[in-house]
């Protein structure tokens, strides 16, 4: 970032924390494909994590800050504490607590599963969220709804299918899947849980003491199975994680069928973001789901 932006960030940190902050060093953090991320080290030893993007990305940083706050307020699983977010010099930014990463362990994995289950056990009044947000760089609509199947159909699947159509891609058998969506929820009525929303292995880690924490949320109130389903898509979660989660908050037996349905959303989103083989993966999931319709 240009030096002038660092000067602005020093002022923002001072305003947010009530203590003067002077940047001594900054280190680029790799891993994200959307934002530029840096570790800001102050002369007083305090360290902050800063994500920045173009000015028009500010609303997404604001919703991420809100999600981090809501997860933190549950006192279940740790998330970095948001310090402040704003706009400066044609850029937007999100400043948050910096958590030094350590190593995973069987005990830490168990604790992550237990804490995530405790997050999911808290009931909320509706599906959706108080604001629209994004997953990756894709807008994610969150209008309030009391019907989960209706919400998932319209605000997750149809939304992504429409984005794909705008890219010139049409998937087969979509109407057949959507018209039979209720069948995958026979005997299952989830309540709204606060979700991480983008829970793959790259968005979960452990601090230096081995305690778990999550970050980069795309939160909303929905079926907790969607979080668990996505942990399977790219791997990275140990058997201890799943065993501990199930012990705290057992999954419905129908999850094994809905897992494909829930990961279809992420396959579609990855196609809309990155293209490539995600289209064939999504189409394969559609055919697999249709084959299970009586």
C-alpha positions in Angstrom: 0.0 0.0 0.0 1.2 3.6 -0.6 2.7 5.3 2.5 -0.1 7.8 2.6 -2.6 5.0 3.3 -0.4 3.7 6.2 -0.7 7.2 7.7 -4.4 7.1 7.4 -4.5 3.6 9.0 -2.5 4.8 11.9 -5.1 7.4 12.6 -8.0 4.9 12.2 -6.3 2.5 14.6 -5.8 5.3 17.1 -9.4 6.4 16.8 -10.7 2.8 17.2 -8.5 1.8 20.1 -7.9 5.1 21.9 -4.2 4.7 21.8 -1.7 6.2 19.4 -0.4 3.7 16.9 2.8 4.1 14.7 3.6 1.4 12.1 7.1 0.1 12.4 6.9 -2.7 9.9 4.3 -4.4 7.6 4.5 -7.8 6.1 2.4 -9.1 3.2 0.2 -12.1 4.0 -0.4 -14.6 1.3 -3.4 -17.0 0.9 -6.2 -14.8 -0.3 -7.1 -14.4 -4.0 -9.5 -11.4 -3.6 -8.0 -8.9 -1.1 -4.5 -7.7 -0.3 -3.6 -8.6 3.2 -0.9 -7.3 5.5 0.3 -7.7 9.1 0.8 -4.2 10.6 3.4 -4.2 13.4 3.5 -1.1 15.7 6.5 0.4 17.5 4.7 -0.5 20.7 4.5 -4.2 19.8 0.8 -4.3 18.9 0.0 -6.1 15.7 -3.1 -5.8 13.5 -4.3 -7.6 10.4 -5.4 -5.5 7.5 -7.3 -6.5 4.4 -7.7 -3.9 1.6 -9.4 -3.7 -1.7 -10.9 -1.1 -4.1 -13.2 1.5 -2.6 -16.4 -0.2 -3.9 -15.5 -3.3 -1.8 -16.3 -1.4 1.4 -19.8 -2.8 1.9 -18.4 -6.4 1.8 -15.8 -5.5 4.5 -18.6 -4.0 6.6 -20.6 -7.2 6.5 -17.5 -9.3 7.3 -16.9 -7.1 10.3 -20.5 -7.6 11.4 -20.1 -11.4 10.9 -16.9 -11.5 13.0 -18.7 -9.5 15.7 -21.7 -11.8 15.8 -19.6 -15.0 15.9 -17.5 -13.5 18.7 -20.6 -12.5 20.7 -21.7 -16.1 20.9 -18.6 -17.0 23.0 -18.5 -20.4 21.2 -15.7 -20.5 18.6 -13.2 -17.7 18.3 -13.0 -15.3 15.4 -10.6 -12.4 15.0 -12.0 -9.2 16.6 -12.8 -6.6 14.1 -11.2 -3.2 15.0 -12.6 -0.9 12.3 -13.3 -0.8 8.6 -13.6 2.2 6.2 -12.4 3.9 3.1 -9.4 6.0 2.4 -7.5 7.1 -0.8 -9.7 5.2 -3.2 -9.3 2.1 -1.1 -11.4 0.2 1.4 -10.0 -1.7 4.3 -10.8 -4.0 7.2 -8.6 -3.9 10.3 -8.8 -6.7 12.8 -7.1 -8.5 15.6 -4.0 -10.5 14.4 -3.9 -14.1 15.6 -0.6 -15.9 15.2 -1.1 -19.3 13.8 0.2 -22.4 15.4 -0.1 -26.1 14.7 -3.1 -28.3 14.7 -3.6 -31.3 17.0 -6.1 -34.0 17.7 -7.2 -32.1 20.8 -7.5 -28.9 18.8 -9.6 -30.6 16.1 -11.9 -32.0 18.8 -12.3 -28.6 20.3 -13.0 -27.0 16.9 -15.8 -29.5 16.3 -17.3 -29.0 19.7 -17.2 -25.2 19.5 -18.7 -25.1 16.0 -21.5 -27.3 17.2 -22.1 -24.9 20.1 -22.3 -22.0 17.6 -24.8 -24.0 15.5 -27.0 -24.9 18.5 -28.0 -21.2 19.1 -31.4 -20.6 17.5 -32.2 -17.5 15.5 -35.6 -16.1 14.5 -35.4 -16.4 10.7 -33.3 -17.6 7.8 -31.3 -15.0 5.9 -29.5 -12.2 7.6 -29.8 -8.5 8.4 -27.7 -7.6 5.3 -26.7 -9.0 2.0 -23.0 -9.9 1.9 -20.7 -11.8 -0.3 -19.0 -15.2 -0.6 -15.7 -14.7 -2.1 -16.4 -11.9 -4.6 -19.9 -13.1 -5.3 -22.8 -11.1 -3.9 -24.9 -13.3 -1.5 -28.5 -12.1 -1.0 -29.9 -12.7 2.5 -33.6 -11.6 2.6 -35.4 -12.8 5.7 -37.5 -15.9 5.3 -39.1 -18.4 7.6 -39.0 -21.2 5.0 -35.5 -22.7 4.7 -36.2 -24.7 1.5 -37.6 -21.6 -0.2 -34.7 -19.5 0.9 -32.1 -22.0 -0.2 -33.8 -22.5 -3.5 -34.2 -18.8 -4.4 -31.3 -17.1 -2.7 -28.6 -19.7 -3.1 -29.3 -22.1 -6.0 -31.4 -19.9 -8.4 -29.1 -17.0 -7.7 -26.0 -18.9 -8.7 -27.8 -20.5 -11.8 -28.7 -17.0 -12.9 -25.1 -15.7 -12.5 -23.9 -18.7 -14.6 -26.5 -17.9 -17.3 -25.1 -14.3 -17.4 -21.8 -15.9 -18.2 -23.4 -17.8 -21.0 -23.5 -21.2 -19.3 -26.7 -23.2 -18.9 -26.9 -26.3 -16.7 -29.1 -29.3 -17.6 -32.0 -30.6 -15.5 -32.1 -27.5 -13.3 -35.9 -27.2 -13.3 -36.3 -30.9 -12.4 -34.0 -30.5 -9.4 -35.6 -27.3 -8.2 -39.2 -28.6 -8.5 -38.3 -31.6 -6.3 -36.2 -29.8 -3.7 -38.7 -30.4 -0.9 -38.1 -34.2 -1.2 -34.6 -33.8 0.2 -36.1 -32.4 3.4 -38.7 -35.0 4.1 -38.9 -35.4 7.9 -36.2 -32.7 8.4 -37.0 -29.1 9.5 -33.8 -27.2 10.4 -33.8 -24.1 12.6 -31.8 -21.0 11.7 -28.2 -21.2 13.0 -25.5 -18.6 12.7 -23.3 -20.0 10.0 -19.7 -19.3 9.2 -20.9 -19.6 5.6 -17.5 -20.3 3.9 -16.1 -23.0 6.1 -13.3 -24.7 4.1 -9.9 -25.7 5.6 -8.3 -22.4 4.5 -10.7 -20.4 6.7 -10.1 -22.3 10.0 -6.9 -22.6 12.0 -5.3 -22.8 15.4 -3.4 -20.2 17.6 0.0 -20.8 19.2 -1.7 -22.6 22.1 -3.5 -24.9 19.7 -6.9 -23.3 20.2 -9.2 -23.2 17.2 -10.4 -20.0 15.4 -12.2 -19.3 12.2 -12.0 -16.3 9.8 -13.2 -14.9 6.5 -16.8 -15.6 7.2 -19.8 -15.3 4.8 -22.3 -15.5 7.6 -26.1 -15.8 7.5 -28.7 -17.7 9.4 -29.3 -21.1 7.8 -29.2 -24.8 8.1 -26.0 -25.8 10.0 -25.6 -28.8 7.6 -24.4 -26.3 5.0 -21.3 -25.5 7.1 -20.5 -29.1 7.7 -21.1 -30.1 4.1 -18.5 -27.5 2.8 -15.9 -28.9 5.2 -15.9 -32.1 3.1 -15.6 -30.4 -0.3 -11.9 -29.6 -0.2 -10.9 -31.6 2.9 -8.7 -30.4 5.7 -10.8 -31.4 8.7 -9.8 -34.5 10.7 -12.1 -37.4 11.8 -11.7 -36.0 15.4 -13.4 -32.8 14.3 -16.5 -34.6 12.9 -16.7 -37.1 15.8 -16.6 -34.2 18.3 -19.2 -32.2 16.4 -21.5 -35.2 16.3 -21.1 -35.9 20.0 -22.1 -32.3 20.8 -24.8 -31.9 18.2 -25.7 -35.1 16.1 -26.5 -34.6 12.5 -29.8 -35.8 10.9 -29.3 -39.1 9.0 -30.5 -37.4 5.8 -27.4 -35.2 5.8 -25.5 -37.8 3.7 -28.0 -36.9 0.8 -28.2 -33.2 1.5 -24.4 -32.8 1.6 -24.3 -33.0 -2.2 -27.2 -30.5 -2.5 -25.4 -28.0 -0.2 -22.1 -28.3 -1.9 -23.7 -27.7 -5.2 -24.0 -24.0 -4.1 -20.3 -23.8 -3.7 -19.5 -25.7 -6.9 -21.7 -23.1 -8.8 -20.1 -20.3 -6.9 -16.6 -21.5 -7.8 -17.6 -21.9 -11.4 -18.9 -18.3 -11.4 -15.7 -17.1 -9.8 -13.1 -19.2 -11.5 -14.7 -21.2 -14.3 -12.8 -24.4 -15.3 -13.9 -27.8 -14.2 -16.4 -26.6 -11.6 -19.1 -26.6 -14.3 -18.7 -30.3 -14.8 -18.6 -30.9 -11.0 -21.8 -28.9 -10.6 -23.5 -30.7 -13.4 -22.4 -34.1 -12.0 -23.9 -33.1 -8.7 -27.2 -32.1 -10.3 -27.4 -35.5 -12.1 -26.5 -37.3 -8.8 -29.2 -35.5 -6.9 -31.9 -36.2 -9.6 -31.0 -39.9 -9.5 -32.1 -39.9 -5.8 -35.5 -38.4 -6.5 -38.2 -41.2 -6.1 
